Amino acid sequence: MAKKILVVENSATRSLLSLEASNYELLEADSASQGLSEALDQRPHLILIDTELPDLSGFELCKRMRGYSELKKIPIIIFSTDNKLKNMVTAYEMGADYYIVKGDEGDRVLTLLIETIITRLSRRSVSASV
């Protein structure tokens, strides 16, 4: 079964488009409210949140998601074009597991991080079923 990845952003990221060809089911939302609804309905294995959303900041969305018991253990990656330390700290304070800066190098790091997280989740589910 394909692992579900929820992407909450208002514009497509190049690295995420390559994930569609992989063994992942991409769920997309272009606003914080839609992202929260999708997360609660679909229970993805991983959530990616852009900091710039039309209705709420990605940081606030992350904080709200962490308020739901059914979403607490889902890894969350926040990504942004901003590399300021202040924003990185805010991301972690709001409950993000990772903060990635968009760009060519950041896109590659994001893709590798996604693959690493999904591999770990797959290993956990295999060992839990044994």
DRENLOVO-702140 format. One record per residue (C-alpha): residue in three letters; x, y, z; residue number from 0. Coordinates in steps of 0.05 Angstrom, whole numbers, plus 5000, padded with zeros to 4 digits. Layout:
REM residues N
   resn   east   north     up   resi
    ALA      X       Y      Z    NUM
...
***
This chain:
REM residues 130
   resn   east   north     up   resi
    MET   5000    5000   5000      0
    ALA   5027    5069   4981      1
    LYS   5044    5115   5038      2
    LYS   5003    5179   5040      3
    ILE   5038    5246   5040      4
    LEU   4997    5309   5052      5
    VAL   5026    5372   5020      6
    VAL   4996    5438   5044      7
    GLU   5020    5495   5000      8
    ASN   4992    5546   4952      9
    SER   5041    5530   4895     10
    ALA   5072    5467   4869     11
    THR   5143    5450   4891     12
    ARG   5187    5418   4838     13
    SER   5214    5364   4884     14
    LEU   5144    5344   4905     15
    LEU   5123    5334   4833     16
    SER   5176    5279   4827     17
    LEU   5144    5243   4886     18
    GLU   5082    5230   4844     19
    ALA   5123    5181   4803     20
    SER   5146    5145   4866     21
    ASN   5107    5098   4910     22
    TYR   5072    5154   4947     23
    GLU   5000    5177   4946     24
    LEU   5002    5253   4945     25
    LEU   4945    5289   4979     26
    GLU   4944    5364   4965     27
    ALA   4913    5423   5000     28
    ASP   4923    5496   4982     29
    SER   4901    5527   5048     30
    ALA   4909    5514   5122     31
    SER   4836    5498   5132     32
    GLN   4835    5449   5075     33
    GLY   4901    5419   5100     34
    LEU   4873    5407   5170     35
    SER   4810    5376   5143     36
    GLU   4851    5330   5096     37
    ALA   4897    5310   5153     38
    LEU   4839    5291   5198     39
    ASP   4801    5254   5143     40
    GLN   4859    5218   5109     41
    ARG   4909    5207   5166     42
    PRO   4971    5214   5122     43
    HIS   5038    5182   5140     44
    LEU   5074    5249   5132     45
    ILE   5053    5322   5127     46
    LEU   5090    5377   5090     47
    ILE   5070    5449   5105     48
    ASP   5091    5513   5069     49
    THR   5099    5573   5115     50
    GLU   5061    5618   5066     51
    LEU   4988    5598   5063     52
    PRO   4930    5644   5044     53
    ASP   4888    5636   5107     54
    LEU   4938    5620   5163     55
    SER   5013    5614   5172     56
    GLY   5043    5545   5164     57
    PHE   5071    5552   5235     58
    GLU   5001    5562   5263     59
    LEU   4973    5504   5223     60
    CYS   5028    5459   5251     61
    LYS   5010    5480   5322     62
    ARG   4936    5467   5310     63
    MET   4951    5398   5280     64
    ARG   4992    5380   5341     65
    GLY   4930    5396   5383     66
    TYR   4894    5335   5354     67
    SER   4912    5269   5387     68
    GLU   4904    5232   5321     69
    LEU   4956    5277   5287     70
    LYS   5007    5282   5344     71
    LYS   5052    5225   5320     72
    ILE   5051    5242   5245     73
    PRO   5118    5273   5224     74
    ILE   5111    5345   5200     75
    ILE   5161    5381   5155     76
    ILE   5154    5456   5148     77
    PHE   5187    5486   5087     78
    SER   5199    5558   5067     79
    THR   5242    5604   5024     80
    ASP   5264    5639   5088     81
    ASN   5328    5615   5120     82
    LYS   5324    5659   5182     83
    LEU   5341    5624   5247     84
    LYS   5280    5656   5280     85
    ASN   5233    5619   5233     86
    MET   5269    5554   5243     87
    VAL   5261    5561   5318     88
    THR   5188    5579   5311     89
    ALA   5176    5517   5269     90
    TYR   5204    5472   5322     91
    GLU   5167    5509   5378     92
    MET   5101    5498   5340     93
    GLY   5114    5423   5336     94
    ALA   5149    5412   5269     95
    ASP   5197    5354   5264     96
    TYR   5239    5387   5209     97
    TYR   5248    5455   5175     98
    ILE   5273    5456   5104     99
    VAL   5292    5518   5063    100
    LYS   5265    5515   4991    101
    GLY   5312    5519   4933    102
    ASP   5352    5471   4890    103
    GLU   5392    5442   4949    104
    GLY   5333    5446   4996    105
    ASP   5289    5408   4946    106
    ARG   5340    5352   4944    107
    VAL   5345    5350   5020    108
    LEU   5269    5350   5024    109
    THR   5263    5291   4977    110
    LEU   5316    5251   5015    111
    LEU   5284    5268   5082    112
    ILE   5216    5245   5057    113
    GLU   5245    5179   5032    114
    THR   5281    5168   5098    115
    ILE   5219    5181   5140    116
    ILE   5175    5136   5097    117
    THR   5227    5081   5100    118
    ARG   5229    5086   5176    119
    LEU   5153    5084   5180    120
    SER   5152    5022   5135    121
    ARG   5203    4987   5180    122
    ARG   5162    5004   5242    123
    SER   5098    4976   5211    124
    VAL   5134    4912   5190    125
    SER   5164    4901   5260    126
    ALA   5097    4917   5293    127
    SER   5062    4863   5252    128
    VAL   5114    4809   5269    129
***
